[in-house]
Amino acid sequence: MHDQAEQLRLRMTDSRVVEHKARNIAIASGVEGEGKSTFVVNFGIKLIEQNHRVLILDLDVGKGTIDRLLEVHPSRSLAHLFSEQKTIHDLIEQAPSSVSYLAGGTGVEVFSELDECNFQYFQSQFEELNRSYDYILFNMRSNVEENCSEFMTSAHEAIIVTTLSSTSIRSTYGLIKQLLTKEKEFPISILLNRCALERESEDTSLRLQGVIDRHLKTQVQYLGAIPEDRAVIRSIIQKKPFTIQYPEAQASKAINNIVYNYINLSENKLHHH
């Protein structure tokens, strides 16, 4: 599996050519339950509000969080691209919030088992997506062991969602180390979720950045923090994105700031990859 995945990474990386329009972002967490999928949906919605075209490719197999929040019921997944020789556009669902959604089916494994002919077909179809969207958000599995670093580093960059718990911070460090082992200059941003105090989140991010700088000899960007907010819990129960249900909530305002920061930061990143 790992040899195949490494081949996949090299082939995907080779195909990241300049004329592709879409920015491919792998979004992950070191452990489950950090609010990653909720972030992916609301981040995508806010990018759309800035007049960007956004596709979410859900590789967090079997969780269904994104399906529920986007109110989509996908009948097809990426696996059908090969079993039914569909075009990739046939498989995309439109959510009420204007986000385009593509279910990953069996996840990253589907790519690792492709023969050369099917891989070429996938690559040509994926290039279609790159021409059709401004951002493609890969919603990765939450777990350092299960995160496919080979696939993640085929994207242009990664955003790692973490909370302030020591387990989460340790796992985030482990995941970043994994990614940088695959590609030393890979651009990584960290986002702190469910923070009670702004000062605490800034202190934690500075400490984490310092540890990464010292031990991994690289710098990660800090995108910002999303506060602990009951509106987020209510919106999950209501199966709606919190930025749509509660646009004035603290968490929604935080996402606005994060998108603003991200767009400013990404101007610099575009010249790296």
C-alpha positions in Angstrom: 0.0 0.0 0.0 2.7 2.5 0.9 4.7 1.8 -2.2 1.6 2.4 -4.3 0.7 5.5 -2.3 4.2 6.9 -2.8 3.9 6.3 -6.5 0.6 8.1 -6.4 2.1 11.1 -4.6 4.9 11.4 -7.2 2.4 11.1 -10.1 0.0 13.6 -8.6 2.8 16.0 -7.8 4.1 15.8 -11.3 0.7 16.8 -12.5 0.6 20.0 -10.4 1.3 22.3 -13.3 1.0 26.1 -13.2 -1.9 26.4 -15.6 -4.2 24.6 -13.2 -6.5 27.1 -11.7 -7.7 25.3 -8.6 -5.8 25.4 -5.3 -5.8 21.9 -3.8 -5.9 22.0 0.0 -5.7 18.9 2.2 -7.5 19.5 5.5 -6.7 17.0 8.3 -6.6 16.5 12.1 -4.2 14.4 14.1 -7.1 12.8 16.1 -10.9 12.4 15.6 -13.4 14.8 17.1 -11.5 18.1 16.5 -14.3 19.6 14.3 -12.4 19.2 11.1 -15.3 18.3 8.8 -17.4 21.1 10.3 -14.5 23.5 9.6 -14.2 22.2 6.0 -17.9 22.9 5.2 -17.9 26.4 6.8 -14.5 27.4 5.3 -15.8 26.3 1.9 -19.0 28.4 2.3 -17.1 31.5 3.3 -14.8 31.1 0.2 -17.9 30.9 -1.9 -19.1 34.2 -0.4 -15.8 35.7 -1.6 -16.9 34.6 -5.1 -14.7 31.6 -5.4 -15.9 28.3 -6.8 -15.4 25.5 -4.3 -15.5 21.7 -4.4 -15.2 19.5 -1.3 -13.8 16.0 -2.0 -14.7 13.9 1.1 -12.1 11.3 1.9 -13.2 10.8 5.5 -14.9 7.6 4.7 -18.0 6.5 6.5 -18.3 9.5 8.8 -21.1 11.3 6.9 -20.6 14.6 8.7 -20.2 16.6 5.5 -23.2 14.9 3.9 -25.4 15.9 6.8 -24.2 19.5 7.0 -24.4 20.1 3.3 -27.8 18.3 3.1 -26.6 16.0 0.3 -27.4 12.4 -0.2 -24.7 11.2 -2.7 -25.8 8.2 -4.8 -22.4 8.0 -6.4 -18.8 8.3 -5.3 -15.3 8.6 -6.9 -15.2 4.8 -7.2 -17.9 5.0 -9.9 -15.4 7.0 -12.0 -13.8 3.6 -12.8 -16.6 1.1 -12.3 -19.1 2.9 -14.6 -16.7 5.0 -16.7 -18.5 8.2 -15.6 -17.0 11.6 -16.1 -16.0 13.3 -12.8 -18.7 16.0 -13.3 -21.4 13.2 -13.4 -20.4 12.4 -9.8 -20.6 15.9 -8.3 -23.6 16.9 -6.1 -24.7 20.5 -5.6 -25.4 21.5 -2.0 -28.0 24.1 -1.2 -25.2 26.3 0.1 -23.6 26.4 -3.5 -20.8 24.1 -2.4 -20.0 21.3 -4.9 -19.5 18.0 -3.3 -17.8 14.8 -4.4 -18.0 11.7 -2.1 -14.7 9.8 -1.9 -16.2 6.3 -1.7 -13.5 4.0 -0.4 -11.2 6.9 0.1 -7.6 7.2 -0.8 -7.3 3.4 -1.3 -9.2 3.7 -4.5 -6.3 5.6 -6.1 -3.6 3.3 -4.8 -5.0 0.3 -6.6 -5.4 1.9 -10.0 -3.6 0.5 -13.0 -1.9 2.9 -15.4 -4.8 3.2 -17.7 -7.3 4.1 -15.0 -4.8 6.4 -13.3 -4.4 8.3 -16.6 -8.2 8.6 -16.8 -8.4 9.8 -13.2 -5.7 12.4 -13.9 -7.4 13.7 -17.0 -10.7 14.0 -15.1 -9.0 15.6 -12.1 -7.5 18.2 -14.4 -11.1 19.0 -15.5 -11.9 19.8 -11.9 -8.8 22.0 -11.6 -10.1 24.0 -14.5 -13.7 24.2 -13.1 -13.0 25.3 -9.5 -10.9 27.8 -7.6 -10.5 25.6 -4.5 -10.6 21.9 -4.1 -10.8 20.9 -0.4 -9.7 17.3 0.4 -11.4 16.3 3.7 -8.9 13.8 5.0 -9.3 11.1 7.6 -8.7 12.1 11.2 -6.0 9.9 12.6 -2.2 10.2 12.2 -1.9 6.5 11.3 -4.7 6.6 8.8 -3.9 9.9 7.2 -2.3 9.2 3.9 0.6 11.6 3.9 1.5 10.5 0.3 -1.9 11.7 -0.9 -1.9 14.9 1.3 1.4 16.1 -0.1 0.1 15.7 -3.6 -2.1 18.8 -2.8 -0.6 22.3 -2.8 -0.8 22.6 0.9 -2.3 21.3 4.1 -4.4 22.9 6.9 -4.2 21.0 10.2 -7.2 21.5 12.6 -6.3 21.0 16.3 -7.7 21.7 19.7 -5.7 22.8 22.8 -5.7 19.3 24.3 -2.3 17.8 24.8 -3.3 14.6 22.8 -4.4 16.8 19.9 -1.2 19.0 20.0 1.0 15.9 20.1 -0.9 14.2 17.2 -0.7 17.5 15.2 3.1 17.6 15.7 3.3 13.9 14.6 1.2 14.6 11.4 3.3 17.6 10.5 6.5 15.6 10.9 5.0 12.9 8.7 4.1 15.4 6.0 7.5 17.1 6.1 9.3 13.7 5.8 7.5 13.3 2.5 8.1 16.8 1.2 10.5 19.0 3.1 9.1 22.4 1.8 5.4 21.5 2.0 3.3 24.5 3.1 1.4 23.8 6.3 -1.0 26.0 8.3 -2.5 25.2 11.7 -5.9 26.2 12.9 -7.0 26.0 16.6 -10.6 25.0 17.2 -12.9 25.3 20.2 -10.7 27.7 22.1 -12.1 29.2 25.4 -9.6 32.1 25.6 -8.0 34.0 22.8 -4.8 34.5 24.7 -4.5 30.8 25.4 -4.9 29.9 21.7 -2.2 32.4 20.7 0.2 31.1 23.4 -0.4 27.5 22.3 0.1 28.3 18.6 3.4 30.1 19.4 4.7 27.2 21.4 3.7 24.7 18.7 5.3 26.9 16.0 8.5 27.1 18.2 8.7 23.3 18.6 8.2 22.7 14.9 10.8 25.4 14.0 13.4 23.9 16.5 12.9 20.2 15.8 11.7 20.1 12.2 13.6 23.1 11.0 10.6 24.6 9.2 7.9 27.2 9.8 4.2 26.6 9.8 1.6 29.4 9.3 -1.0 30.1 12.1 -4.3 30.7 10.4 -6.2 31.7 13.6 -8.6 30.2 16.2 -12.3 29.4 16.4 -13.8 29.9 19.8 -15.9 27.5 21.8 -19.4 28.5 20.7 -22.8 27.0 21.5 -24.0 28.1 18.1 -21.7 25.5 16.5 -23.3 22.7 18.6 -26.8 23.9 17.8 -26.1 24.1 14.1 -24.7 20.5 14.1 -27.9 19.3 15.8 -29.9 21.2 13.2 -27.7 19.7 10.4 -26.9 23.1 9.0 -23.6 25.0 8.6 -23.1 27.4 11.5 -22.0 30.3 9.2 -25.4 30.1 7.5 -27.6 29.4 10.6 -25.8 31.8 12.9 -23.8 34.4 10.8 -23.4 36.7 13.8 -22.0 34.0 16.1 -18.4 34.3 17.4 -17.4 31.2 15.5 -18.8 32.6 12.2 -16.9 35.8 12.7 -13.8 33.8 13.4 -14.2 31.9 10.1 -14.5 35.2 8.3 -11.2 36.3 9.8 -9.6 32.9 9.0 -10.7 33.1 5.3 -9.4 36.7 5.1 -6.0 35.6 6.6 -5.9 32.5 4.4 -6.4 34.5 1.2 -3.7 37.0 2.2 -1.3 34.2 3.1 -2.0 32.2 0.0 -0.8 35.1 -2.2 2.7 34.2 -0.8 2.3 30.5 -1.1 1.3 30.6 -4.8 5.0 31.2 -5.6 6.2 28.1 -3.7 4.3 25.3 -5.4 
